[in-house]
Amino acid sequence: MRVELHPEARAEFRTAAIWYDEREIGLGDAFITDINLTLQLIAANPQMFPSWPGSATGIRRAVVSKFPFVIAFEVEPDRILVLAITHGRRRPLYWLTRTAR
């Protein structure tokens, strides 16, 4: 299934990659690789990821394996919409207004 990033999720992705690269050369690339692998897993089998706790709207979450990030997404009939690529311990649920529903 096709995966699309909400414009704000795309900006979060870019900002985090730059932040990691400023800390250590190459770490931003590792972050990008890890996010992209997680997005591929989401595309292949979105139902394998649990619903976001407390979410009644069907938002799912995928925990990124090597970085403290979580990907929030919705499964729609023709696409998967990534709502946020967010640090797992910061500002919970700030992205809820981005839902398509």
C-alpha positions in Angstrom: 0.0 0.0 0.0 1.1 3.6 -0.7 2.5 5.5 2.3 2.2 9.3 2.4 3.6 11.6 5.0 1.5 14.5 6.3 3.5 17.7 5.5 4.2 18.3 9.2 5.3 14.7 9.6 7.7 15.2 6.7 9.1 18.3 8.4 9.5 16.4 11.7 11.4 13.7 9.9 13.8 16.2 8.2 14.3 18.2 11.5 15.2 15.1 13.5 17.6 13.8 10.8 19.4 17.1 10.8 19.5 17.2 14.6 21.0 13.7 14.7 23.6 14.6 12.0 24.6 17.7 13.9 25.4 15.5 16.9 27.5 13.0 14.9 28.2 12.8 11.2 26.3 9.9 9.7 23.9 9.5 12.6 21.3 11.4 10.5 21.7 8.9 7.7 21.2 6.1 10.2 18.0 7.7 11.4 16.7 8.1 7.9 17.5 4.5 7.2 15.7 3.3 10.3 12.6 5.4 9.6 12.5 4.2 6.0 12.7 0.6 7.1 9.9 1.1 9.5 7.8 2.8 6.8 8.4 -0.2 4.6 7.1 -2.5 7.3 4.1 -0.3 7.7 3.4 -0.4 4.0 3.8 -4.2 3.8 1.5 -5.0 6.8 -0.1 -2.0 8.6 -2.4 -4.2 10.6 0.6 -5.7 12.5 1.0 -2.5 14.4 -1.1 -1.8 17.5 -3.7 0.9 17.8 -2.4 4.0 19.6 -3.4 3.7 23.2 -6.6 5.6 23.9 -7.2 6.2 20.2 -10.8 5.6 19.1 -10.1 6.7 15.6 -8.0 3.8 14.4 -4.6 5.5 14.6 -1.8 3.0 14.8 1.7 3.3 16.0 5.0 1.8 15.0 8.0 2.1 17.3 11.3 2.8 15.5 13.9 0.2 16.4 17.1 2.1 16.9 15.9 5.6 17.8 13.4 6.8 20.4 10.8 7.7 17.8 7.3 6.5 17.1 5.4 6.8 13.8 1.7 7.5 14.1 -0.4 6.6 11.1 -3.9 5.9 9.8 -4.9 3.2 7.3 -7.2 4.6 4.6 -8.8 2.7 1.7 -6.2 3.9 -0.8 -3.2 4.9 1.3 -1.5 5.0 4.6 -1.2 8.5 6.0 1.7 9.1 8.4 0.5 11.7 10.9 3.7 12.1 12.9 7.2 11.0 13.3 7.6 11.9 16.9 10.0 11.5 19.8 8.5 8.9 22.0 8.7 11.0 25.2 7.8 14.4 24.0 4.5 16.2 23.6 2.1 13.2 23.5 -0.7 13.4 20.9 0.0 16.9 19.7 -0.5 15.7 16.2 -4.1 14.5 16.6 -5.4 17.4 14.6 -3.7 16.0 11.5 -6.1 13.1 11.2 -8.0 12.7 7.9 -11.2 11.7 9.7 
